[in-house]
Amino acid sequence: MRTFVLYLNPIPKGRPRFNTKTKRVYTPERTKTFQNEVRKLVCLNLGQYFDYPMFEKGVPVCVSLDFVYQRTLDLSKKRYKDILIWREIGDDIDNLVKSVLDALNDVLWADDRQVVEIRARKLWAKKGEEPRICLVVKTAGDPPQATCDFWNADFLDSLAGRKSGE
């Protein structure tokens, strides 16, 4: 397991843009800049003699991400001064995750298709703390036998229009 704390403002993955003159699709500059910063900080943390990628092709990876935003002035005055609180407004969490996963292709994993499990949260920082991205990566263990209790044989049979035990 490896932990990285990246002191950056979280930036979501921007929608691809289309250049009508060249007829090409491109990634917005803001996204490219952010992804280059993420890649640079992770590489600095790993060291120059590290053998990239950290997880070779075919190795399943679990990722945990905390996107911590700097408090706004109105939040700093409220009663939640000394704790992290949920940030339910703003950027979509899936675009934040995509931005980081794409940035770390060929650094932490050969391709972000290797990521089989993700846990992600958006939070407001404690009063006075800097914005950051906390990233934890590890190899995935054995897959779970069942992901949800309702995906049992009775439920699947009911979807197929069969009665249990037929």
C-alpha positions in Angstrom: 0.0 0.0 0.0 1.3 3.5 -0.9 -0.1 6.8 0.2 0.4 10.1 -1.6 -0.7 13.6 -0.4 -0.8 16.0 -3.3 -1.2 19.7 -2.3 -3.2 20.8 -5.3 -6.7 22.3 -5.8 -8.7 19.4 -7.2 -9.7 19.9 -10.8 -12.2 17.7 -12.6 -11.6 16.2 -16.0 -12.9 18.7 -18.6 -15.0 17.6 -21.5 -13.1 16.9 -24.7 -13.3 19.9 -27.1 -13.5 19.9 -30.9 -11.4 22.2 -33.0 -13.4 23.1 -36.1 -10.4 24.3 -38.0 -8.2 21.2 -37.5 -11.1 18.8 -37.1 -9.5 17.3 -34.0 -10.6 16.6 -30.5 -8.4 17.9 -27.7 -8.3 18.0 -23.9 -8.8 21.4 -22.3 -5.5 23.2 -21.2 -6.7 23.4 -17.5 -7.1 19.6 -17.4 -3.7 19.0 -19.0 -2.0 21.3 -16.6 -3.6 19.7 -13.6 -2.8 16.1 -14.8 0.8 17.1 -15.5 1.1 18.5 -11.9 -0.4 15.3 -10.4 2.0 13.1 -12.5 5.0 15.3 -11.5 4.2 15.2 -7.7 3.7 11.4 -7.7 6.9 10.8 -9.6 8.8 13.1 -7.2 7.4 11.1 -4.3 8.4 7.8 -5.9 11.9 8.9 -6.8 13.8 9.1 -10.0 15.1 5.5 -9.8 11.6 4.0 -9.5 10.7 1.4 -12.1 7.5 2.7 -13.7 4.6 1.7 -13.6 4.3 0.8 -10.0 1.6 -1.9 -10.8 2.4 -3.9 -14.0 -0.2 -4.6 -16.6 -2.7 -7.2 -15.4 -2.4 -6.4 -11.7 -5.7 -5.3 -10.2 -5.5 -2.1 -8.2 -7.7 -0.5 -5.4 -7.7 3.3 -5.2 -8.9 5.5 -2.4 -9.2 9.3 -3.1 -10.1 12.2 -0.8 -10.6 15.5 -2.6 -10.2 18.2 0.1 -11.2 21.8 -0.8 -10.1 24.9 1.0 -12.8 26.3 3.2 -14.8 29.3 2.0 -15.1 32.3 4.4 -18.7 31.7 5.2 -17.9 28.0 6.2 -15.0 29.1 8.4 -17.4 31.2 10.5 -19.7 28.3 11.2 -19.6 25.7 14.0 -17.7 23.1 12.0 -14.3 24.9 12.3 -12.1 22.0 13.4 -13.5 19.0 11.4 -13.6 17.9 7.8 -17.2 18.2 6.4 -18.8 16.9 3.2 -18.7 19.0 0.1 -21.9 18.2 -1.7 -21.7 21.1 -4.1 -19.4 21.9 -7.0 -17.5 19.4 -9.2 -18.9 15.9 -10.0 -16.9 13.3 -8.1 -16.7 11.0 -11.2 -14.9 13.7 -13.2 -12.5 14.4 -10.3 -11.6 10.6 -10.1 -11.2 10.4 -13.9 -8.8 13.3 -13.9 -6.5 11.7 -11.4 -6.7 8.1 -12.8 -5.9 9.3 -16.3 -3.0 11.4 -15.0 -1.4 8.4 -13.4 -1.4 6.1 -16.4 2.2 4.7 -17.0 3.2 6.0 -13.5 1.2 4.0 -11.0 -0.5 1.6 -13.4 0.0 0.7 -17.0 -3.6 1.6 -17.7 -6.4 2.9 -15.5 -8.4 -0.2 -16.6 -6.5 -2.0 -13.9 -8.4 -0.1 -11.2 -11.1 -2.5 -10.0 -12.2 -0.7 -6.8 -12.5 3.0 -6.0 -13.5 4.9 -2.9 -13.8 8.6 -3.3 -14.9 11.5 -1.1 -15.3 15.3 -1.5 -14.6 17.3 1.6 -14.1 20.8 2.9 -10.8 21.1 4.8 -10.5 22.1 8.4 -10.2 25.8 9.0 -6.8 27.0 7.9 -5.8 23.8 6.1 -4.6 23.7 2.5 -6.5 22.0 -0.4 -5.2 18.6 -1.3 -5.8 15.2 -2.8 -5.1 12.2 -0.6 -4.4 9.1 -2.7 -4.0 5.5 -1.4 -3.2 2.7 -3.9 -2.8 -1.0 -3.3 -3.1 -4.3 -5.1 -6.6 -5.8 -4.9 -7.0 -8.9 -2.9 -9.4 -11.8 -3.9 -12.6 -10.6 -5.4 -15.7 -10.6 -3.1 -18.0 -13.6 -3.4 -21.1 -11.3 -3.5 -21.2 -7.6 -3.9 -24.7 -6.9 -2.6 -27.1 -9.1 -0.6 -29.9 -8.5 -3.0 -28.0 -10.2 -5.9 -28.9 -13.6 -4.6 -30.5 -16.5 -6.5 -34.1 -15.6 -5.4 -33.7 -12.1 -6.7 -32.2 -13.1 -10.0 -34.9 -15.7 -10.5 -37.6 -13.1 -9.8 -36.0 -10.9 -12.5 -36.2 -13.8 -14.9 -39.8 -14.5 -14.0 -39.1 -17.8 -12.3 -40.2 -18.9 -8.9 -37.5 -19.8 -6.4 -36.5 -23.5 -6.6 -37.8 -24.2 -10.1 
